[in-house]
């Protein structure tokens, strides 16, 4: 009974079917028929013309997008708990060839305009200090909290005023959209987002993510293609990545899967309202547990991560139905 991470979830059957259907000779790299459909498919979802490029990992999506938004001598503002800071082994710095991450704080791993302005205001406008060129936010955040449309728009306005790019790490973007019940456009380009790392792997995909470029950022597409090749992420059989992504988009599978994962998290959260460290808005639940309580849950067969002292994280996946999640919820409620 695993609640470690949605990275370990099964692959959705439509994705596996799409891989089998793509298993025929086609043009290599990203000139195949499947890859050529990505722009149109994502443009329909986001209600505007976009450029979409596949990569094999979320780390690559984040790092390549940020490298296109920030020069080596620049800086990227992000939360101190951000994935790009704590979980990507320096990949953003590596792919940007040295750009600096400037770290902020905020409840639930979310940044506010005031916090971003505080960081920016501490930097002198001279050649001796690295100047911010981009802001990166995580949707949903590392603590499962979701930026509302207004919150993203406020940060987008700040970026426009300062001439920065706004990047969204959307490893759990689907879960955020499912929670907000909004059009994807409302929480991305209409709110000022320039580039989105569109997550699939955590949400029923197998080995494919996408970099989505909106508006003026679409002019970066040619640059990212070169960066993708140089960084070792131009797969020769790219049609298999494109096929996965298209299968996730078809019939809103990406949203259906996210809703299922979110529903599982709500079951757990509703069973332990007094233990919640943060509101459970996506598919991650953080609760207070003593070491003895954690041990008793593990003795019953539940797997999860300790998260600091006296806290634990439970992550639900698209393939975990209520019958699988409910025993955990009942066990927590009975502590």
PyMOL commands that set and color helices and strands:
alter all, ss='L'
color gray80, all
select helices_A, chain A and resi 6-8+13-21+35-46+58-69+83-86+91-96+107-109+113-121+149-162+173-180+184-187+189-191+201-203+215-230+239-271+273-275+291-299+322-333
alter helices_A, ss='H'
color red, helices_A
select strands_A, chain A and resi 50-55+74-79+100-104+131-138+165-170+195-198+209-214+284-288+305-306+311-315
alter strands_A, ss='S'
color yellow, strands_A
deselect
rebuild
show_as cartoon
